[in-house]
């Protein structure tokens, strides 16, 4: 059996095919984009559309293609890769669950109370003229949310989908009395439910008006509840809590939103400025530290607080898998949890250091951006 992989680049998409004896048997696509990590855009290869022809399944073609695609993305200079996958498969290629899913439900009868402080706002269907506003507001709101996609105006022409694949989105923009754009929302395009896939507000005063609009839709569609697919730490999520809300978060064991590091040294050179700031803001910043991160991808040293080899810096060493480092880096696992791993080697006072560098983060990629 003779196999080869061919790549066809179309814009931001790298379409890859396995050919077996000249016949295309398996395929996937890599989206060349960026995600936010520590307020810095890092280059991401997003894997999607993985498929093997039915008559060629169970022959190792997809496994062969994914191994080769990890190599390809590494050589192409991507920092990380992200995918949304089935359980117990993509971990074989170094991917680890990192992105939880969230669903917040608010009873329509409770949400009606938001009308008391809504003010005067108007809504209109989102048009291409609104894309610049949405991109600016979205990036301002999400630049410090690990794994949120970096939106670029040239590549954003509206919402491609709602809360899931194959569900179209219906989006609107909200304006205040002076006709200023102050908020936007994207919902599933349906007449039988109110499922919000994304929401953003330039000012907190618009939150009441947004909830009023969702409530109006729910009453019109005879829905007993409003469903928000947004992270619980989001400003609008915190607002709706006062009206009574049910929050459901799913942490996947080995599936869902997954990530892996590709070029470790390159990645940490990019995010090191923010790590330096975190270190200096912490109570640990008075003494320089050299942190050595050792994974199956190599060793990366972080010189924190102006530390150099000649200094009497405190030296710390952490040896772990790149998958464990990925979860720690985005905040999916705590420092305590990672350090308790049976195969993790730790030297130095690492717990407070790792907590200062990586703690208190909420990774998430909004549903309309998923591939």
N, C-alpha and C positions, 0 to 999 in steps of 0.2 A: 504494500500500500504506500503510494507516494503522496505526501501532503505538503502543501505550501500555503503561505498566507499572503494575501494581496491587500493593499491599502489604497483607497480612493479618497482623496481629501476634497470635500465640497464645503467651502466656507469654514465654519467652525467645527464641522463634523468630519471625523476620520472614520470612514466606513471600512470595516475589515472583514475579509471573507477567508474561510478555509476551503481550499480546493483539493479534492481527493481524486487523483487520476484525471485531473482537468475539470471535474464537476464541483460546483459550489455546493457545499454540504452544511456549513455552519457560518453564522455571521453575528456581528455586533457592531455598535457604533460608539465612538468616543467623542464626547462634547468637549471641545477646548474652551474653557471658561476660567473664571476665578471665583474663589470663595473668600469670605472674611475670616481671618484668624488674628486675634489680638489687634483688631482695628487696621489690619494690613491685608491687602489683596494678595493671595497666593495662588499660583497656577494649578488648576485642577483638571484632571481628565475624568469626565463623568461617563460611566459606562451604562448603556441602555440598549434596548432592542436585541437582546441576546436570544438567538433562535437557531435551532438545528432542524433540518428537514426531517419529517417524521420517519421516513424509511432509513435514515442514517443515524438515528438516535442510539444511545447506549454503546457507542463505539469509541468514545473518548475524544470526539472532535471538538466539543465545546471546551473541555478541559485543556486540550492542546492550544486552542485559540486564546483562552484566558491567560495561560502561562505566557504565551508569546506577547499578548497585549500588555501585561505588566512590564515585560522587558521593553517593549516598544515605547510605552509612556515614559519609562525611566530614561531611555536614551533620547527621547524628544524633549526632556527637560521639565516635565511636569513635577510639581512638588508633592502632590497628593492625588489620590483617586477616590471617587465616591460612586456608590451605586445603591439601588434599592432592590434587594434580592430576596429570594426564597430561603428558608432556613436550611442550615447544614449543607451548604454547597460552596458559597463564596469564601468561607473561612479557609478553604483549602488553598486559596491564592493570596492569603495574608490579610483579607478584609475582616473587619471586626465591627460589631454593632456599636453605633455611636450617636444615632439620631432618634430620639424618642418621638412618638406621635401623641398629639394632644387633642382632646375634644371637650369643649365646655358647653353645657346645656343650660339654658335659662328658660323657665316657663314663660309663655307669652303673657299670661295674666300678671306675672310679676314685672316683666319688662315694661308693661304699660305705664308704670309709675315714673319712668324716665321722662315722660312728657312734661312734667312739672318744671324742669329746668332746661328744656331743650333750646330755647331761644329761637331766632328766626333764621332758618337755613333752607336752601333749595338744593335739589339734586338734578343731575342730568346724566344721560348715558355717557360713559367715557369714550372719547374720540382720540384720534392720533395726536391732536393738538394738546391733549392732556398728558401725553406720555412723559414729557420732560418733567412735569410736576411730580408725577408718580415716581419716577426714577430718583429724583433728588430726595423726596421725602422718604422713600424706602431705604436708600443707602444711609441717610442720616440716622434712621431708626434702627438699622441692623448692622452697622459697621462693627459693633462690638459683640455681635451674636455669632459664636463659632459655627462655621459651616453654612451660614446664610450665603446665597449666591450674590456675587457682585453684579449689579445690573449696570449695563452700559447702554446709553441712549441709542447708539447706532444699531444695537441688536434687540431693542425692546420696542415692539409695536402694539403692545396690548397683552392681555392675559390669554394664554393658549388653552388653559384648562382650569377646572375648578378643583374640588377636593380629591379627585382621583383621575386616573387616565381614562380617556374616552368620555369624560364629562366636560361639556363646554362651559365656559365662564360667562357671566353677565356682570359687567362692572359699571360703577357710577362714580362721579366726582361730586363733592359737596362744596357749596359756596356759602359765604356768610352774607350779611345785609349789604356789605360794600362790594359784593361780587368777587371777593377774593376766594381762591381755592384753598380750602382748609382741611379736606379729608377725602379719602377714597375707600372703596371696598370692592372686592371681587367675590361673587357668589356662584354657586352652581346654577346653571341655566335650567330651571325646572319650575313648574307651577304647583308642585305638591309638597315642597319643603323649603325651609330657609337654612341653607348651609353656607356659612361664610368661610371662604378659603383664605382670604387675606384682608386686612384692614390697616389703615394708617391715618393718623390725625396730626396735623401740624400744631394744634393747640388742644389742651385738655377740655376746653369749653365745648368742643365739637363732639365729645363722646356721647353726651345725652342725645344730641340730634342723630347720631349714627344709630344708637339703640332704638330711637323712635322710628327711624326708617325701617329697620329690621322688623320691629313690632308691627308696623303698618303692613308690611309684606306678609307676615305670619297670619295676621287677622284676615287679610284678603284671601290667603291660600288655605285658611282654616287649619293652621298648624298649631298644635298645642305647645310647641317649644321652638326655640331658636338654637341652632347648633353652630358653634364657633370652633373652627380648626386653627387655634392660635395658642402659642405657649402661655402658660399661666402667669409668667412674670411680665408679659406684655402690658403696656399701660392700659389698653382697652379691656384686657382681661381683669386687671385689678379694679377697674371701674365697675364692671358688671357684677362683681362679687357682692356689692352692697344690696343688690336686688334679689340675691339668692341664686346660687349657681352650683351645678354638679360638675366636678372636674375629673376627667378620666385620662390618665397618662399611661401609655404602653411602652415598656422597656423591653426590647427584643433580646432574646438570649443569643441567637445566631442567625439573624436575618434582618429584614426591614432596611432602614438607612444605615449603610456600612461605609467604612473608610479605611484606607491604608496609606502609610507614608511611602513615597517612592524615592525621593532624593533628600535624605535626612539633613545632611550638612547644609545644603542650599536652602532648605526650608527654615532651619533655625537661624541662618544668617539674616533672613528676611524678618522674622518675628522677634529677633533679639532686642531691637530698640524698645519694644513695649515690655518685654520681660525685664529689661534693665530698669524701666520706670516703675514696674511693679515691685521689684526688689528694693529700689531706693525709697519707695513710699512705705514699705513695711518696716517693722521694728528691727529687721535684720540688716538693714542697709548701712549700719555703722561699721561693719567689718567686711572687707572684700571676701568673696567666695569664688572658688573655681569648681563648677559642677561638671562632672564627666558623665555623659549619657552613653551607655554602651548597649547596642542592639545588634540583631543579626544583619543590619545594614551598615554597621560601622560605629565609630566612636565620635561624638561631638562634644566639644568642651565649651562651656559658657563661662566667660570671665565677668562676673557680676560685681558691681560696685567699684569698677576700675581695677580689678585684680589683674596682676601679671605674675609670671612665673617667679620673678625676683621677690615679690611680696611675701609676707608671712600670712598669706591668705588661708582661710579655712578651706580644706579640700573635701569634697563630697563625691561619692561614686554611686551610680545607679545602673545596674545591669538588668535588663528586662527585654522582652520581645517588643518589636516595633508595634505590634497590635496593642499591647498594654500601654506603651507610650502614647499611642494615638488616642486611646480612651482617656488617659490622664490629661493630655494636652487640651482636649476640647471640653473637659469637665464632665464626661460621662461617668467616670469613676473618681472617687476621692483619693487623696494621697494615702490615707490610712489603709484603704482597701487594696490599692496597688502594692504598697509595701508589705502587706501580709501575704502576698502571693508566694507559693512554695518554691518557685524557681527564680524569684527575684533576689538579687544580691544588692545589699545596701551598706554603704560605709559613710559615716558622718551623721550629723544631726539633720536628717533629710525631711522629716515630716513637716516642720514649720517652713522650711525652704520651699518644698513642693506646693504647700498650701498657699504661700505668698505668690508663687509664680503662676499656678494653674487653677487655684480654687475659685469657687463662686462663679461658675459660668453655666450657661443654659444653651447647649447646642440645638440648632433647629434649622431645617430647610423648608421654606414655605411650599405648600402643595403645588401651586401653579408653576414653580420652578423645577420640579422634579422631572427626571428623564427616564 
